[in-house]
Amino acid sequence: MRYCVVDDRCIGRTTEGRPSGDLLIADAVGPGCTNRRDDVLVVQSLLNVAYARIRIPSRTIPVDGIIGPETHAALLHFQRTQVGGGDGRVEPAGRTLARLNAVAAGPPRSLGSARAVSVPSPLELALGAAALARRWAADARRHLEPLLAFAGRMHRRTDRLATVNTHFHLDRDAADPRGSISRVAEVFARIERVLDAAADVFREGAMLAESPVVEAPLGAFHSDHAGLRAITFRPGLTSYGPNTRAALILHACAHFVGDAEEIEHFALEFPAPDGAPHERGSRNYRELMPAEALCNAASYAAFAIHAATGSDHRFGARDTRL
């Protein structure tokens, strides 16, 4: 069983069981340091989780792998309040990284008070966003139904087809557009069933290096193994706003409901509108062929939002406050 995980870099994949351990960095991060992109992403992710848990630093920061002024200021703020000061550097085995991981793993508390702050857990946030995700999925399926009803005369519904083609590019392959639309509709019908049972399918996990936000086993919807039929949400989810949480849920559900290892990653929806190639793909989002787009998890989330709202909003892991 393979797992697709959505994290602050957008998406990664692990093939050997579940990841474990604190978030770690290979080299120092901060002014005058090596600042490997993967290390900076880890630190930025932990800073955003710290904001969600204890409101330190004072706001979320972009998770872009670059040590810019916002990341540096956030680090100094965190060090000043949590480790007695510092120079904005994070060492692999230093106090700042240890404290960031401790905050991510520990119960949220208000600074200077023993009274716990009521911060929703990742599972509570996921269950709360499931209703919006389900509405978007239902709107996506309803958007497709008139196209299926028109059979060979789908060209008459050009407004609806334009939205479909933005994300699935069926206009590039006229062989069986109705069959492709039927396939997309079935994926959304499955997603609706998963979200109807979210309380049974969703579960919570600790902060893990390879899976800081959400983790979905590929094709587990079809598994007879009860232990695999779960989508796991982790503390990184608390860094995002409600629209983005719903979009991440749709992305994870697409992986979950596809046939065995069917819906993976071919292109990211960001930066809009062109996106970028990812993992199995060599073309960007706008250049995908239909066979690739139909197997691309990001395409399902972006299409659902477009169909539901009438605009090509691409809420996702880059939009931490939406």
Summary of the structure (lengths in Angstrom):
residues: 322
radius of gyration: 20.4
end to end distance: 32.4
largest distance: 69.6
contacts: 1120
relative contact order: 0.16
helix: 50%
strand: 9%
